[in-house]
């Protein structure tokens, strides 16, 4: 993994859509992760299971698309915990899962931002 991003995924994306597409995906991820993390935290704090599931699912998909596998795995864990654990809000696992998602983003954020910086937004 290059900076927490799976190099084979980045290579495949570059071959399929070119470097600008990869940079655009990175920019999108960098732009949306803070909101997804906030939605997860808010959902956890307010026992809003659906909000946690939605935000974690979206985060998981976006992270996996760019090869941020640890972030995708952490998001999937909290998504499944919120969706299927009947006592999801009472478990220490929920807090640990929320911390793992934040840590996984922290671990990959610089790489994603550097990759996104190669993208020029025409807006």
Secondary structure in CASP SS format (residue, H / E / C, confidence):
PFRMAT SS
TARGET T0000
AUTHOR 0000-0000-0000
METHOD secondary structure of the structure
MODEL  1
X C 1.00
X E 1.00
X C 1.00
X C 1.00
X E 1.00
X C 1.00
X H 1.00
X H 1.00
X H 1.00
X H 1.00
X H 1.00
X H 1.00
X H 1.00
X H 1.00
X H 1.00
X H 1.00
X H 1.00
X H 1.00
X H 1.00
X H 1.00
X H 1.00
X H 1.00
X H 1.00
X H 1.00
X H 1.00
X H 1.00
X H 1.00
X H 1.00
X H 1.00
X H 1.00
X H 1.00
X H 1.00
X H 1.00
X H 1.00
X H 1.00
X H 1.00
X H 1.00
X H 1.00
X H 1.00
X H 1.00
X H 1.00
X H 1.00
X H 1.00
X H 1.00
X H 1.00
X C 1.00
X C 1.00
X C 1.00
X H 1.00
X H 1.00
X H 1.00
X H 1.00
X H 1.00
X H 1.00
X H 1.00
X H 1.00
X H 1.00
X H 1.00
X H 1.00
X H 1.00
X H 1.00
X H 1.00
X H 1.00
X H 1.00
X H 1.00
X H 1.00
X C 1.00
X C 1.00
X H 1.00
X H 1.00
X H 1.00
X H 1.00
X H 1.00
X H 1.00
X H 1.00
X H 1.00
X H 1.00
X H 1.00
X H 1.00
X H 1.00
X H 1.00
X H 1.00
X H 1.00
X H 1.00
X C 1.00
X C 1.00
X C 1.00
X H 1.00
X H 1.00
X H 1.00
X C 1.00
X H 1.00
X H 1.00
X H 1.00
X H 1.00
X H 1.00
X H 1.00
X H 1.00
X H 1.00
X H 1.00
X H 1.00
X H 1.00
X H 1.00
X H 1.00
X H 1.00
X H 1.00
X H 1.00
X H 1.00
X H 1.00
X H 1.00
X H 1.00
X H 1.00
X H 1.00
X H 1.00
X H 1.00
X H 1.00
X C 1.00
X C 1.00
X C 1.00
X C 1.00
X C 1.00
X C 1.00
X C 1.00
END
